[in-house]
Amino acid sequence: MLADNLNSILNELPSGVKLVAVSKYYPVESIIEAYAAGQRVFGESRPQEFCRKLSEIPFKDIEWHFIGHLQTNKLKMVLPYVTMVESVDSLHLLQEIDKWGRTAGRPVDILLEMHIGAEETKQGFHEEDVLDILFNADNYPGVRFRGLMGMASNTDDESVVEADFQRIDAYMAYLVDLFPELTDFNQLSIGMSGDWRIAIRNGATIVRIGRAIFA
Ligand SMILES: *Cc1c(COP(=O)(O)O)cnc(C)c1O
C-alpha cells in the first residue's frame, strides 16, 4: 500500500526531480517500510521528533531534509544530521546556520524559503530580501545556497496554485541568470501531496510529499 503509493508517484515524476518523502507525524515503521521500498530521501519538520526517529532508525544512508520552522536554539539537534535545510525563512536563521557551518568546517546546503502564497501569515522571504542575501552571498561561507523553496496558496483553485508556482519558477530563472557565480544554485522545491503535478509542470526539481505516500 505505502509502496504502491510511492511507486505510482515515482512513475509519474520526471527523471531529475527528487522526491522527499515527508515523514513528519508518521511513525518510524512507516519510514522503514518506505525505505524497504527503495526510498532514501525523507523530510522532517520538528527537531525533537527528528532526533527521536534518528535514534530509532538503523539505516545510515538516508538523506534527511529539514523542511519545518527551525529555531536557532535547535540547530545542534538538526544540522549535523541533515543533507539540506529547505526552510530557511529569516535572516537571523541564515546567520546562525552560517556560523554553525563555519565552525563545523563544512557549508550547510540550504534553500531560501519564499513567501509565495496568498496567506498573510506564511513565513518566508520576499523577492527583495532574497536579492539582498544573494548579492551578499560571499558573507555566508558557512552555507551553500542551493535554491528556493515555496508553498503555494492553500486553495482548491488550481489556477491560483499554478500562478504561485509560475511566479517562483520565473524568479528562480531570473536569479540563476543574475548570479552565474552561484553554480550550485539550481534547486526549486515546490509541490506537496495536493499540488505536485502542478509543481513539476512549473520547474520543480524537488517535491515534498507526505500524505499521498504515508496516509
Ligand atoms: C507537511 C509538509 C509537506 C508535505 O505535505 P503533504 O500535504 O503531507 O504532502 C511539504 N512541505 C512542508 C514544508 C511540510 O510542512
PDBQT file of the ligand as one rigid body, heavy atoms in Angstrom, charges set to zero:
ROOT
HETATM    1  C1  LIG A 301       3.995  18.640   5.776  1.00  0.00    +0.000 C 
HETATM    2  C2  LIG A 301       4.763  19.334   4.733  1.00  0.00    +0.000 A 
HETATM    3  C3  LIG A 301       4.796  18.834   3.420  1.00  0.00    +0.000 A 
HETATM    4  C4  LIG A 301       4.033  17.623   2.971  1.00  0.00    +0.000 C 
HETATM    5  O1  LIG A 301       2.677  17.882   2.957  1.00  0.00    +0.000 OA
HETATM    6  P1  LIG A 301       1.647  16.767   2.471  1.00  0.00    +0.000 P 
HETATM    7  O2  LIG A 301       0.409  17.523   2.210  1.00  0.00    +0.000 OA
HETATM    8  O3  LIG A 301       1.544  15.775   3.562  1.00  0.00    +0.000 OA
HETATM    9  O4  LIG A 301       2.220  16.170   1.227  1.00  0.00    +0.000 OA
HETATM   10  C5  LIG A 301       5.575  19.515   2.493  1.00  0.00    +0.000 A 
HETATM   11  N1  LIG A 301       6.261  20.629   2.825  1.00  0.00    +0.000 NA
HETATM   12  C6  LIG A 301       6.252  21.123   4.073  1.00  0.00    +0.000 A 
HETATM   13  C7  LIG A 301       7.037  22.348   4.363  1.00  0.00    +0.000 C 
HETATM   14  C8  LIG A 301       5.505  20.496   5.055  1.00  0.00    +0.000 A 
HETATM   15  O5  LIG A 301       5.486  21.012   6.297  1.00  0.00    +0.000 OA
ENDROOT
TORSDOF 0
